[in-house]
Each structure stands twice: as structure tokens, then as C-alpha cells.
């Protein structure tokens, strides 16, 4: 009965329902093979058993079908004009974006300079009047000296 349940067959009918299900699947296969083109029916049943999968067409045929009819000269010109206008718009947007980024960069640099100046103004420092002291200092101490 587990086998029947897995296959979706009512266990009450037993073997007869199994045969009925097999016949139905064969009819289903026949319906699918009838829908295929005559060229594919000559080939026979596929090894995989997937009868609903037809023969693949060449890529070039698909491209030809996608292209459709040829465009007239006027339609080609209209399409070219539309593409040119789109490209010009994209270029304008790109230029505006770059200018905006440059402006932001300039503003950042100005803020950074202003911040450094404010730090210098607010800091406390000691003025060294005797320059001979600098000569006596170690290298590390001399590196820390800031000339204003």
C-alpha cells in the first residue's frame, strides 16, 4: 500500500488501478508526441524519456526570428536620433555628477583646512626664545617642534 500511496493510486483498487495509471501515462506520452513537429517524430523517442522536449533550433534561426522585418530608412534615422539624444543626456548627467563630486571634494578640503587652523588657534604652546636650546634637544624632541 505504501507503493500505491507514493504513486498517488488508491490502494482499494490494487493492481487494476496501477494498470489504469500506466495506461493513462502512456496516453499522456502519446498526446505529447503528437504535438511535436513531424521532423522530430521521425527521430523516435529520446533516450532521456522526456518526450515533451523538442529538437533545438539553431541560434541563427532564433536571431532571425527575433529581428523580424527590416526597418525602413526613416525608422533607422529616427532610431539613430533617439539614441544620440539619449547619449547626449547621459553625457550631460555624467558631467554634472563629476562637477558635483569636484565641488564636494573642494568643500571637504576647505573644511579640513579650517579645522586645522582652528586647532592651531585654540592650542596652547610655548615660545622658544633661546635657539641654543633647540640644538641641545634630541631628535625626537626636534621632530615634535612646530614652527609657526
N, C-alpha and C positions, 0 to 999 in steps of 0.2 A: 504494500500500500504506500510505502514511502516513495517508491519509484514513481507511482502514479501521481502522487502529490507534487513531486518535483516537476513533472512534465505537465501539470495542470489538468490532469484527467481525473474524472470521477471514479473512485475506487469501487463503487457499487456495480458498475458495468463491466469491470475487469478487462479481459482480453479483447472483447468486442470494441470497447471504447478506444483501446490502444490502436487497433486496426483502423478504426474510423479516423483517428487523429493522423495516422500515417497517410491514409488516402487524401485527407484534407491538405496535408503539407505537399503531397505530390501535385494536387490540383493547383495549389498556390504557386509551385515551381513552374508548372505549365503556363499559368497566366503571365508570369514574369518573363518567360522566354518568348511568348507571343508578342510582347510589347517591344522587343528588341528589333533592330533593323534586319533585313533579310541577309545581309552580308555576315552579321555576327551569328545568325542561326546556323549558317553553313559551317562555322568553325567548330561547333559542338559544345558540350558542356565544359566549363572551365574546371581546372584541377582543384581550385580552391573551393568549388561548390557555390560560389557567390554568383548566381545566375543573373542577378539584378544589375551587376556591374557590366556596362557595355565596353566596347572597344574604344580605346583612347584615340582622339583625333590628333593630328599633328598640330604643333604650336602655331605654325604659319597659317593654318586654316582658321584657328581661333582669332589670330590678329586680323585677318582679312574680314572676318565676320564682325569684329569689334569696330573696325574702321567705318564700315558702312559705305554710303555713297560718296563720290568725290565732291569736294567743295567747289563752288563757283569762285571766280576771280574776286568778285565783290565781297563774298563772305570771307575769303582769305585776308583781304585787305582790312576788313572790319576787325577780324580776329587779331591781326598784327597791331592795329591801332589800340585795341583794348589792352593787349599785352604791354605795349610801350607805355601806355598811361599807368598801368599797374606798376611797372618797373620804376617809372619816374616817382610815383607816390612812395614806393619802398625806399628809393634813394633819399627823398626828402625826409622821410621818417628817420632813416639811419643818420643823416646829417644832423637833424635836430637832437637826436639821442646823444650823439657824440658831443655836440656843443653843450648839452645839459650836463654830461659827465665831466667835461672840462671845467665848467663853472663850479660844479660840486667840489672838484679837486682843488681849484683855486681857493674856494671858501674854506676848505679844510686846512690848507697851508696857512691862510691868514689867521684862522683861529689858533693854530699851533704856535705861530709867531707871537701873537698877542698873549697867549698863555705863558710862554717863556719870558716875555718882557714883564708880565705881572709878577711872576715868580721872582725875578731878579729884583724888582722894586720892593716887594714885600719881605725879602730875605734880610737877615742880619749879617753883617760882615765886619771884618776888622781890616783897617787900612794899615799896610806895612810901609812905614816911612823910611826906615833904615834898610837899604837894599843889601847891605852886607849880610843880613840875617838869611836872605834867600840863598846866598851862596853856601851858607853853613847847613842848610836843610838837606835831608836825604832826598833821594829821587822820588820816592812815594809821596812825600810831602809836597815836593815841587809840582807833581802832576795834579794834585788837588787844588792848587792855586788857580784862581780865575782872575784874569786881567780884565778890568772894566774901563 
